[in-house]
Every structure is written in C-alpha cells, then in structure tokens.
Amino acid sequence: MTAVIAQEMQGRRKRVDLSWPVFGLLAGLLSVLVLLPLFWLLFYSFRSDRGGGFTFSNFAALITDPTLTKAYGLALGMSLAVGVTCCAVATPMAWLVARTDLPGRRLIRILVTASFVTPPFLGAVAYEIIAAPNSGLVNVAYRNLFGLDRSAHLVNIYTFTGLVFAIACFTFPYVFTLVSNALDKVPSDLEDASSILGGRAMTTLRKVTIPMVLPAMLAGTLIAILQALTMFGSPAIIALPAGFHVITTKIWSLFQFPPKPGLAAAAAIPLLIITVMLLRAQRSILGRRGYTVLGGKSGTPRITKLGKWKWLAVTFALSVLSLTIFLPYAAIVKTAFTNTVGDSLTLENLTLRHWNFVLFEFSATQLALRNTFFLGVVTATIVTGIALLVSYLVSRRSMPGAQYLGVLATAPIAIPGIVLGVGLFLSYANPTFQLYGTLWILLIAFITIELPAGYQQMSSAFAGVHPELEEAGRIMGASRLKTLWDITAPLLRTSVVAAWCFVFVGTIRELSATILLTTANTKLVSVIIYDLNESGDLGAICVLGIILLVASFSVVYVANKVPVLGGSQMNARG
C-alpha cells in the first residue's frame, strides 16, 4: 500500500507543469529586452541636453537643424538607390539561376547565398582597397598604365555613388533569395499555356512570370532599402571620408564630445517609425502571395533555353559574382599578405607582418577576439533556447496570451541597430542600471537583435512537427516542458543547429549597436576593424576580416558535416 501511494506521489511530481512559470519568466524577460530601451529612448527625446528638463526642442531640431535634415535626406536617397539597384541586378540573376539552362547555376546560387556571411563593413573596406582615389588598386593600375600623376583616378569609392554601389553589392542577396524562391514556385502550367497560345519566351516572361513574382521583387527591394537605411558600418567607412553624414552616422556623432543624448534619441525615433512602416509594407506585399499556386499543381519549373544568349548570361553572372565576391575577397587576401595596398602579389612582396602585428603585437586583438567569440557562443545558445521555448508555446497555443510572446520575440526586427544602441545606452548607462562598460550590455544588445532570427527559424521548424507526438507524451504523464525536451527537441535538432549557427554569425559581425556600447575593455573585432580603418591600417583590418570569415564559414561547415549535429539532414535539404 505504501509503495502504491509513493508511486502515485512520484507520478504527480512528474506531472507538475512549469508552463505558466516559464511563460511568466519569458514574458518578463522579453518585455525588458524590447520595451525598456524604447521607454528610455522616448523619455530622453523630450529631455534637454543642457538643463535636463522637459522640452520639445529636440524634435524641433529635426526640422530646423540642416545637418539632421540633410542626413535624413541623404539616407533616404541612398537607401532608395540601393533598393532599385539591388532589384535591377538580383531579379535577372535570380531568373537565370532558377528558370534557365545557365551553366553552373547551382554553384552560382550557393555563392550568392554564401555572401550573406560577408559583413557589409568588411565589404566597404575591400572596396576602399580596390577603388580609393589615391591608393586603390584600380587607380594605381590606371596611373601606371597611362603614366599619370597621383592626383589622377579612374574611380572613387568616396562618393555618394560609391556608397550606393558598396552597399548594394552586399544587400542584393536579399532580393535574389526572395525572387529565386518565388520563381521556383511559379506554376509551369501557366507558362506552358502561354507558349501553346503562341506567346514567345519574352512575352511569357513579361506577362506571366514577372507578374507572379512581383510581390517577391517588391518585398526584397523593401528589405534592401531597410538594410541600407539602418546600416552604420559601410556609411561610416565610405561616407565620412567623403565628407557627408547619413542618419545612422549622424546619430553616432551626437554621442561624441560634447554628447547630446537627448537629440540623438529624438533623431532615432523617425528612423524607428520608418523601419516599422517598411516592415509592415513588406509583410503586406508578401501576404498577397502573388506567386503561389492556387490549384496545388505546379509541375516542374519551366526551363528556358538561352541558346545564343548563353554566354552573354554567363558574362553577366560572372560580372555580378566578381563585384560582390571574387574581387572583394581577393583584395582582402592580397592586402593581408603584402606590405602595402599597392604592392603586387609576388613572392618577393609576400609577408606575414600584418598577421604578426594583429596576433602578437596589437594588445587589443586577443581581448577583442575573446570577447567576440565568447559573446557569439553565449548569445547563440541563449537566443536558441529562448526561441525554442517561445516557438513551442506560440505554435501549440498552450495557454492564453502565448501570442504575446511571439509579438515580443519578433518586435526587435523593427528596431534598427543604431536605435537599439541609443536606447540601451540610455537604459544602462545611468546609476540605476550601471551596465555600460561591461559585456552584459553587449550581451543584452545581441540577444535583442538576434532573437527575431532565432524565433523565425524555430517557428518554421515547429510547423513541421505534428502535435500528436507531443500529445502522446502528455497522455503518458509528461509535462509540457519535459515533452518539449524529450520528444520535440530531438526532432528539431537540425533546425536548432541551423538557428544557433545563424545567430552566431550574426553576432560576430554586428556593428551598428556595438559601436555605441563598447569601451576600451569591451572591444569586439567589428569595432577594432572600424578603429583600425580610421588609422588607415588596412593590412591589419584584412587579417581580422579573414579571421571573422573563416570562423563564420567553419561554424556553418561543421554544422553541415557533423552527423551528431544533424549534418546529414542539413545536406539532404540542400
């Protein structure tokens, strides 16, 4: 009898459901992560930088201060130009890869997708090496070829056009990915019908294919615009030497001596509003699903024979890959192993001087590397864990209010990095929460920034796991959390690893918020690269850039190859 009672009590203890405590903890944590910096941002925007009293002068300055209005105008113009450029390049590239017999199209898709790993600020540095008016490789070759003096140059990256070009090179994959995926879903039946009715290839493309993928084109363009508008690294590297500010660099400058946190907070709010509007527009466009198949039968994608246009298409594809991948990477590797930017890559000019300086002589390197990879691992682990729990509670609708967690987990995607940096600085640099100058404030920033990516990855994964498996576990007496840990999580191993890798790579390349939150003791590799760029040490920058790239590609490679991490399954997915 005693044994039976003990067994029943043990069963009850096993059935203790911790869902509500976990829900409360997650709701509180996410609310603090998202809402606290926004509260302090709004609070300081109405606070005078002189006397500390309530004022509207910060918002008035957004209209009356010509430096702020010009910065916003240039930022909007630049982002629109980037969006149009990305759409103009990525759309034909996606069509060639997805719907033609272009040679090597699978490899091209892989290379374009891999370019996501390249930090845009590192790409901007690469184009400094290639197209700076004095020392750029193209201009050096141009002067040597025609015997011109040092004032002559063929290209100049330090211009508005140069900035648009440099950013577009590393944002066009967003448009390419959406458009190519949309083209994969276009029903071949409709294109075949057009052909049967006498429509030529270009007519079918213009009247059938393009209208079907137009929502993806517009959505991708909006993402490119958003990326350009909220970017700090590339504008800081290219625009500042050119003598102009965009709004992100202008907000950063307001924290230089003398600091104007109130004005910076006010300047950040319109950027936040524009970001929210762009994201809502992007979601609305994708929600139309203009490229989906209503009948459920799409058939095999219709492949267009390029014929005599094949080599022209190959030239176009190689040109895009050269400008976005081959030339920047070659410039970075060459500079890392030669004494100066202008040296030719010969055996006589090869050197490890920059590597020796970065790894053994430069005192900030080792600390920055430790900080960067420590925060990358910790952030990826925490974000993946939070995303797993939140996705489970939201997808299974296990309790009232679960959708609130999904809203909070997604909300940071609407907060630009520089805006979040301002909000976190104002939140945690005060006597109440003195976290500025520690790694804690950076960890908070990274968790907030990367949480939407982790949550979206895990939400998609949960959609592929049938709830009946979990219900069976619940019938057997397991709690929701135990069911998640013992049954669901193993089935999501591949998605968990993918989310972890995605967050890790995103963390180690982050600069927009980091630039406002680091101190001498909390420097990260991205900030060190920016600091070295100001001193003109391009060789050291390239060494650090190679380290970041190798670390990023290594993490992705290991995740894809190690079976225990789900590598075989990830490879099977392609």
SULFENUR-V345658 format. One record per residue. N is the residue number from 0. RES is the residue in one letter. SS is DSSP state (a for helix, b for strand, c for the rest). PHI is phi as a letter, one per 20 degrees, with the letter a starting at -180 (none if undefined). Layout:
# SULFENUR-V345658
<<N:RES:SS:PHI> <N:RES:SS:PHI>>
This chain:
# SULFENUR-V345658
<<0:M:c:none> <1:T:a:f> <2:A:a:f> <3:V:a:f> <4:I:a:f> <5:A:a:f> <6:Q:a:f> <7:E:a:f> <8:M:a:f> <9:Q:a:f> <10:G:a:f> <11:R:a:f> <12:R:a:f> <13:K:a:f> <14:R:c:e> <15:V:c:g> <16:D:c:e> <17:L:c:e> <18:S:a:f> <19:W:a:f> <20:P:a:g> <21:V:a:f> <22:F:a:g> <23:G:a:f> <24:L:a:f> <25:L:a:f> <26:A:a:f> <27:G:a:f> <28:L:a:f> <29:L:a:f> <30:S:a:f> <31:V:a:f> <32:L:a:f> <33:V:a:e> <34:L:a:e> <35:L:a:f> <36:P:a:f> <37:L:a:f> <38:F:a:f> <39:W:a:f> <40:L:a:f> <41:L:a:f> <42:F:a:f> <43:Y:a:f> <44:S:a:f> <45:F:c:d> <46:R:b:d> <47:S:c:f> <48:D:c:f> <49:R:c:e> <50:G:c:e> <51:G:c:n> <52:G:c:e> <53:F:b:f> <54:T:c:b> <55:F:c:d> <56:S:a:f> <57:N:a:f> <58:F:a:f> <59:A:a:f> <60:A:a:f> <61:L:a:f> <62:I:a:d> <63:T:a:e> <64:D:c:e> <65:P:a:f> <66:T:a:f> <67:L:a:f> <68:T:a:f> <69:K:a:f> <70:A:a:f> <71:Y:a:f> <72:G:a:f> <73:L:a:f> <74:A:a:f> <75:L:a:f> <76:G:a:f> <77:M:a:f> <78:S:a:f> <79:L:a:f> <80:A:a:f> <81:V:a:f> <82:G:a:f> <83:V:a:f> <84:T:a:f> <85:C:a:f> <86:C:a:f> <87:A:a:f> <88:V:a:e> <89:A:a:f> <90:T:a:f> <91:P:a:f> <92:M:a:f> <93:A:a:f> <94:W:a:f> <95:L:a:f> <96:V:a:f> <97:A:a:e> <98:R:a:c> <99:T:b:c> <100:D:c:e> <101:L:c:g> <102:P:c:f> <103:G:c:m> <104:R:a:f> <105:R:a:f> <106:L:a:f> <107:I:a:f> <108:R:a:f> <109:I:a:f> <110:L:a:f> <111:V:a:f> <112:T:a:f> <113:A:a:f> <114:S:a:f> <115:F:a:g> <116:V:a:f> <117:T:c:f> <118:P:c:f> <119:P:a:g> <120:F:a:f> <121:L:a:f> <122:G:a:f> <123:A:a:f> <124:V:a:f> <125:A:a:g> <126:Y:a:f> <127:E:a:f> <128:I:a:f> <129:I:a:e> <130:A:a:c> <131:A:c:f> <132:P:c:f> <133:N:c:e> <134:S:c:d> <135:G:c:g> <136:L:a:g> <137:V:a:f> <138:N:a:f> <139:V:a:f> <140:A:a:f> <141:Y:a:f> <142:R:a:f> <143:N:a:f> <144:L:a:f> <145:F:a:d> <146:G:c:m> <147:L:c:e> <148:D:c:e> <149:R:c:f> <150:S:c:f> <151:A:c:e> <152:H:c:b> <153:L:c:e> <154:V:c:c> <155:N:c:b> <156:I:c:f> <157:Y:c:e> <158:T:c:b> <159:F:a:f> <160:T:a:f> <161:G:a:f> <162:L:a:f> <163:V:a:g> <164:F:a:f> <165:A:a:f> <166:I:a:f> <167:A:a:f> <168:C:a:g> <169:F:c:d> <170:T:c:d> <171:F:a:f> <172:P:a:g> <173:Y:a:f> <174:V:a:f> <175:F:a:g> <176:T:a:f> <177:L:a:f> <178:V:a:f> <179:S:a:f> <180:N:a:f> <181:A:a:f> <182:L:a:f> <183:D:a:f> <184:K:a:e> <185:V:c:f> <186:P:c:f> <187:S:a:f> <188:D:a:g> <189:L:a:f> <190:E:a:f> <191:D:a:f> <192:A:a:f> <193:S:a:f> <194:S:a:f> <195:I:a:f> <196:L:c:f> <197:G:c:o> <198:G:c:f> <199:R:c:f> <200:A:a:g> <201:M:a:f> <202:T:a:f> <203:T:a:f> <204:L:a:f> <205:R:a:f> <206:K:a:e> <207:V:a:d> <208:T:a:f> <209:I:a:f> <210:P:a:g> <211:M:a:f> <212:V:a:d> <213:L:a:g> <214:P:a:g> <215:A:a:f> <216:M:a:f> <217:L:a:f> <218:A:a:f> <219:G:a:f> <220:T:a:f> <221:L:a:f> <222:I:a:f> <223:A:a:f> <224:I:a:f> <225:L:a:f> <226:Q:a:g> <227:A:a:f> <228:L:a:f> <229:T:a:e> <230:M:c:f> <231:F:c:d> <232:G:a:g> <233:S:a:f> <234:P:a:f> <235:A:a:f> <236:I:a:f> <237:I:a:d> <238:A:a:f> <239:L:a:f> <240:P:a:f> <241:A:a:f> <242:G:c:n> <243:F:c:b> <244:H:c:d> <245:V:c:d> <246:I:a:f> <247:T:a:f> <248:T:a:f> <249:K:a:f> <250:I:a:f> <251:W:a:f> <252:S:a:f> <253:L:c:f> <254:F:c:e> <255:Q:c:f> <256:F:c:f> <257:P:c:f> <258:P:c:f> <259:K:c:c> <260:P:a:f> <261:G:a:f> <262:L:a:f> <263:A:a:f> <264:A:a:f> <265:A:a:f> <266:A:a:f> <267:A:a:f> <268:I:a:f> <269:P:a:g> <270:L:a:f> <271:L:a:f> <272:I:a:f> <273:I:a:f> <274:T:a:f> <275:V:a:f> <276:M:a:f> <277:L:a:f> <278:L:a:f> <279:R:a:f> <280:A:a:f> <281:Q:a:f> <282:R:a:f> <283:S:a:f> <284:I:a:f> <285:L:a:f> <286:G:a:f> <287:R:c:f> <288:R:c:l> <289:G:c:f> <290:Y:c:d> <291:T:c:e> <292:V:c:d> <293:L:c:f> <294:G:c:e> <295:G:c:n> <296:K:c:d> <297:S:c:d> <298:G:c:m> <299:T:c:f> <300:P:c:g> <301:R:c:f> <302:I:c:e> <303:T:b:e> <304:K:c:f> <305:L:c:f> <306:G:a:l> <307:K:a:f> <308:W:a:e> <309:K:a:g> <310:W:a:f> <311:L:a:f> <312:A:a:f> <313:V:a:f> <314:T:a:f> <315:F:a:f> <316:A:a:f> <317:L:a:f> <318:S:a:f> <319:V:a:f> <320:L:a:f> <321:S:a:f> <322:L:a:f> <323:T:a:d> <324:I:a:c> <325:F:a:f> <326:L:a:f> <327:P:a:g> <328:Y:a:f> <329:A:a:f> <330:A:a:f> <331:I:a:f> <332:V:a:f> <333:K:a:g> <334:T:a:f> <335:A:a:f> <336:F:c:d> <337:T:b:c> <338:N:c:f> <339:T:c:c> <340:V:c:f> <341:G:c:f> <342:D:c:f> <343:S:c:f> <344:L:c:e> <345:T:c:c> <346:L:c:f> <347:E:c:f> <348:N:c:e> <349:L:b:f> <350:T:c:b> <351:L:c:d> <352:R:a:f> <353:H:a:f> <354:W:a:f> <355:N:a:f> <356:F:a:f> <357:V:a:f> <358:L:a:e> <359:F:a:c> <360:E:a:d> <361:F:c:f> <362:S:a:f> <363:A:a:f> <364:T:a:f> <365:Q:a:f> <366:L:a:f> <367:A:a:f> <368:L:a:f> <369:R:a:f> <370:N:a:f> <371:T:a:f> <372:F:a:f> <373:F:a:f> <374:L:a:f> <375:G:a:f> <376:V:a:f> <377:V:a:f> <378:T:a:f> <379:A:a:f> <380:T:a:f> <381:I:a:f> <382:V:a:f> <383:T:a:f> <384:G:a:f> <385:I:a:f> <386:A:a:f> <387:L:a:f> <388:L:a:f> <389:V:a:f> <390:S:a:f> <391:Y:a:f> <392:L:a:f> <393:V:a:f> <394:S:a:f> <395:R:c:e> <396:R:c:l> <397:S:c:f> <398:M:c:b> <399:P:c:f> <400:G:c:n> <401:A:a:f> <402:Q:a:f> <403:Y:a:f> <404:L:a:f> <405:G:a:f> <406:V:a:f> <407:L:a:f> <408:A:a:f> <409:T:a:e> <410:A:a:g> <411:P:a:g> <412:I:a:f> <413:A:a:e> <414:I:c:d> <415:P:c:g> <416:G:a:g> <417:I:a:f> <418:V:a:f> <419:L:a:f> <420:G:a:g> <421:V:a:f> <422:G:a:f> <423:L:a:f> <424:F:a:f> <425:L:a:f> <426:S:a:f> <427:Y:a:d> <428:A:c:d> <429:N:c:e> <430:P:c:g> <431:T:c:f> <432:F:c:c> <433:Q:c:e> <434:L:c:d> <435:Y:c:f> <436:G:c:n> <437:T:c:c> <438:L:a:f> <439:W:a:f> <440:I:a:f> <441:L:a:f> <442:L:a:f> <443:I:a:f> <444:A:a:f> <445:F:a:f> <446:I:a:f> <447:T:a:f> <448:I:a:f> <449:E:a:e> <450:L:a:g> <451:P:a:g> <452:A:a:f> <453:G:a:f> <454:Y:a:f> <455:Q:a:f> <456:Q:a:f> <457:M:a:f> <458:S:a:f> <459:S:a:f> <460:A:a:f> <461:F:a:f> <462:A:c:f> <463:G:c:e> <464:V:c:d> <465:H:c:f> <466:P:a:f> <467:E:a:f> <468:L:a:f> <469:E:a:f> <470:E:a:f> <471:A:a:f> <472:G:a:f> <473:R:a:f> <474:I:a:f> <475:M:c:f> <476:G:c:o> <477:A:c:e> <478:S:c:f> <479:R:a:f> <480:L:a:f> <481:K:a:f> <482:T:a:f> <483:L:a:f> <484:W:a:f> <485:D:a:e> <486:I:a:d> <487:T:a:f> <488:A:a:g> <489:P:a:g> <490:L:a:f> <491:L:c:d> <492:R:a:g> <493:T:a:f> <494:S:a:f> <495:V:a:f> <496:V:a:f> <497:A:a:f> <498:A:a:f> <499:W:a:g> <500:C:a:f> <501:F:a:f> <502:V:a:f> <503:F:a:g> <504:V:a:f> <505:G:a:f> <506:T:a:f> <507:I:a:f> <508:R:c:d> <509:E:c:f> <510:L:c:c> <511:S:c:g> <512:A:c:e> <513:T:a:f> <514:I:a:f> <515:L:a:e> <516:L:a:d> <517:T:c:e> <518:T:c:c> <519:A:c:f> <520:N:c:e> <521:T:c:c> <522:K:c:f> <523:L:c:d> <524:V:a:f> <525:S:a:f> <526:V:a:f> <527:I:a:f> <528:I:a:f> <529:Y:a:f> <530:D:a:f> <531:L:a:f> <532:N:a:f> <533:E:a:f> <534:S:a:e> <535:G:c:n> <536:D:c:e> <537:L:a:f> <538:G:a:f> <539:A:a:f> <540:I:a:f> <541:C:a:f> <542:V:a:f> <543:L:a:f> <544:G:a:f> <545:I:a:f> <546:I:a:f> <547:L:a:f> <548:L:a:f> <549:V:a:f> <550:A:a:f> <551:S:a:f> <552:F:a:f> <553:S:a:f> <554:V:a:f> <555:V:a:f> <556:Y:a:f> <557:V:a:f> <558:A:a:f> <559:N:a:e> <560:K:a:d> <561:V:c:e> <562:P:a:g> <563:V:a:f> <564:L:a:e> <565:G:c:n> <566:G:a:g> <567:S:a:f> <568:Q:a:f> <569:M:a:f> <570:N:a:f> <571:A:a:f> <572:R:a:f> <573:G:c:n>>
